Amino acid sequence: MQARAGSPFCGVLDALGPPCLTASVRRNKMLTFAQALELAQAWVRVITGDSCVIVKEHTLKRPYGWVFFYDSRAYLASGKTSDMVAGNAPILVDRVDAEIRVTGTAQPLETYLARYEAGLPAARMQMSMPKEP
């Protein structure tokens, strides 16, 4: 699943509260970590009906953006395996174009990231790493 500025999904996020992309991002500036996190959080709220949240401390950074992980509020509160969400693939938020990409669970995460990275221009992989998280 992907969402880009101007997509119908972005409109859904706008309707939830704060715009899914700020005015500065809409002017083609790169996302900050805070903006990418906000976008990821809104996506998780829409997809899970607000039953899950981003696990911020598990976030991975790549030159092109961040990979966010999420789980159920119940699991994060209880720690019980029975409260865990199954099939919750990590989501990638690209800091250059604000694209959201769901990775997958059938293969190791690195396989999905390698596939995504193979489709990027070489210069995107040479960008400096984001400062956060």
C-alpha positions as CSV (number, residue, x, y, z in Angstrom):
1,M,0.0,0.0,0.0
2,Q,1.3,3.4,-0.9
3,A,0.1,7.0,-0.2
4,R,1.5,10.1,-1.8
5,A,0.6,13.8,-1.5
6,G,-2.6,14.3,-3.3
7,S,-3.7,10.7,-3.1
8,P,-7.1,9.7,-1.8
9,F,-5.4,8.2,1.2
10,C,-3.8,11.5,2.0
11,G,-7.3,13.0,2.1
12,V,-8.4,10.4,4.6
13,L,-5.5,11.4,6.8
14,D,-6.3,15.1,6.4
15,A,-9.8,14.4,7.7
16,L,-8.5,12.8,10.8
17,G,-7.0,15.9,12.2
18,P,-3.7,17.5,11.3
19,P,-2.9,17.5,7.6
20,C,-0.9,14.4,6.6
21,L,1.7,16.6,5.0
22,T,2.5,20.1,6.2
23,A,2.6,23.1,3.8
24,S,6.4,22.9,3.8
25,V,6.4,19.3,2.7
26,R,3.8,20.1,0.0
27,R,6.4,22.5,-1.3
28,N,8.7,19.5,-1.9
29,K,10.9,19.8,1.1
30,M,12.0,16.6,2.8
31,L,10.0,15.3,5.7
32,T,11.4,15.7,9.2
33,F,11.3,12.7,11.6
34,A,8.4,14.3,13.4
35,Q,6.4,14.7,10.2
36,A,7.1,11.2,9.1
37,L,6.1,9.9,12.6
38,E,2.9,11.9,12.4
39,L,2.1,10.4,9.0
40,A,2.9,6.9,10.2
41,Q,0.8,7.3,13.3
42,A,-2.2,8.6,11.2
43,W,-1.8,5.6,8.8
44,V,-1.8,3.1,11.8
45,R,-4.9,4.8,13.2
46,V,-6.8,4.5,9.9
47,I,-5.8,1.0,9.2
48,T,-6.3,-0.4,12.7
49,G,-9.2,1.6,13.9
50,D,-7.0,3.2,16.6
51,S,-6.2,-0.2,18.2
52,C,-2.5,0.0,17.5
53,V,0.3,2.5,17.9
54,I,3.8,3.1,16.6
55,V,6.5,1.6,18.7
56,K,8.9,4.6,18.3
57,E,11.9,2.9,19.9
58,H,12.0,0.2,17.2
59,T,12.1,2.7,14.3
60,L,14.9,2.2,11.8
61,K,16.4,4.9,9.8
62,R,17.7,4.7,6.2
63,P,19.1,7.4,4.0
64,Y,15.7,7.8,2.3
65,G,13.5,7.7,5.4
66,W,12.3,5.6,8.3
67,V,10.8,2.2,8.9
68,F,8.1,2.2,11.6
69,F,6.8,-0.8,13.6
70,Y,3.5,-0.9,15.4
71,D,1.6,-3.2,17.7
72,S,-1.6,-3.2,19.7
73,R,-2.2,-0.9,22.6
74,A,-3.2,-4.0,24.6
75,Y,0.1,-5.8,24.0
76,L,2.2,-2.7,24.8
77,A,0.3,-2.3,28.1
78,S,0.1,-6.0,29.1
79,G,3.1,-7.6,27.4
80,K,1.0,-10.7,26.9
81,T,1.7,-12.6,23.7
82,S,-2.0,-13.2,23.2
83,D,-2.5,-9.4,22.8
84,M,0.1,-9.1,20.0
85,V,-1.1,-8.2,16.5
86,A,-0.3,-10.8,13.8
87,G,0.6,-9.7,10.2
88,N,1.4,-6.1,11.1
89,A,4.1,-5.5,8.5
90,P,6.5,-2.5,9.2
91,I,5.8,0.6,7.2
92,L,8.3,2.7,5.4
93,V,7.9,6.5,5.1
94,D,10.1,8.0,2.5
95,R,11.4,11.4,3.6
96,V,11.8,12.7,0.1
97,D,8.4,12.2,-1.4
98,A,6.3,11.2,1.7
99,E,5.4,7.9,0.2
100,I,4.1,5.2,2.6
101,R,5.1,1.7,1.7
102,V,3.9,-1.4,3.6
103,T,6.7,-3.9,3.6
104,G,5.4,-7.4,4.4
105,T,5.8,-10.4,6.7
106,A,6.4,-13.4,4.4
107,Q,10.1,-12.5,4.0
108,P,12.7,-10.9,6.2
109,L,12.4,-7.1,6.4
110,E,15.8,-6.6,4.7
111,T,14.3,-8.3,1.6
112,Y,11.6,-5.7,1.3
113,L,13.9,-2.9,2.0
114,A,16.4,-4.2,-0.7
115,R,13.6,-4.4,-3.2
116,Y,12.5,-0.8,-2.4
117,E,16.1,0.5,-2.5
118,A,16.7,-1.2,-5.9
119,G,14.0,1.0,-7.4
120,L,15.5,4.3,-6.0
121,P,17.9,6.6,-7.9
122,A,21.4,5.9,-6.7
123,A,21.7,9.4,-5.3
124,R,18.9,8.7,-2.8
125,M,21.0,5.9,-1.2
126,Q,23.9,8.4,-0.9
127,M,22.0,10.9,1.1
128,S,23.1,11.5,4.6
129,M,21.2,9.5,7.3
130,P,18.4,11.4,9.0
131,K,19.3,12.8,12.4
132,E,16.4,11.1,14.2
133,P,15.4,8.9,15.8
